[in-house]
Amino acid sequence: MEYDVQLICDKYKETMESEDAECKHPNDYCQTRSSCMICYMEKERKREQARQEKKTAQEEKS
């Protein structure tokens, strides 16, 4: 069971849903980036997409 959570950017005070979490200012300096839940969720979503693409490519080879 997944919960959709509101995340708030510490620097810009922007609010977004956890499912759509994506840093809106990735090129700006941010002192909280290493502990930012928005950046973490974005990275996890990209990792999961990469895993799915890799799995799909392996299944197509079979």
URURCOR-V327185 format. One record per residue. N is the residue number from 0. RES is the residue in one letter. SS is DSSP state (alpha for helix, beta for strand, coil for the rest). Layout:
n = [N,N]
res = [RES,RES]
ss = [SS,SS]
//
This chain:
n = [0,1,2,3,4,5,6,7,8,9,10,11,12,13,14,15,16,17,18,19,20,21,22,23,24,25,26,27,28,29,30,31,32,33,34,35,36,37,38,39,40,41,42,43,44,45,46,47,48,49,50,51,52,53,54,55,56,57,58,59,60,61]
res = [M,E,Y,D,V,Q,L,I,C,D,K,Y,K,E,T,M,E,S,E,D,A,E,C,K,H,P,N,D,Y,C,Q,T,R,S,S,C,M,I,C,Y,M,E,K,E,R,K,R,E,Q,A,R,Q,E,K,K,T,A,Q,E,E,K,S]
ss = [coil,coil,coil,coil,coil,beta,beta,beta,coil,coil,coil,coil,coil,coil,beta,beta,beta,alpha,alpha,alpha,coil,coil,coil,coil,coil,coil,coil,coil,coil,coil,coil,coil,alpha,alpha,alpha,coil,alpha,alpha,alpha,alpha,alpha,alpha,alpha,alpha,alpha,alpha,alpha,alpha,alpha,alpha,alpha,alpha,alpha,alpha,alpha,alpha,alpha,alpha,alpha,alpha,alpha,coil]
//
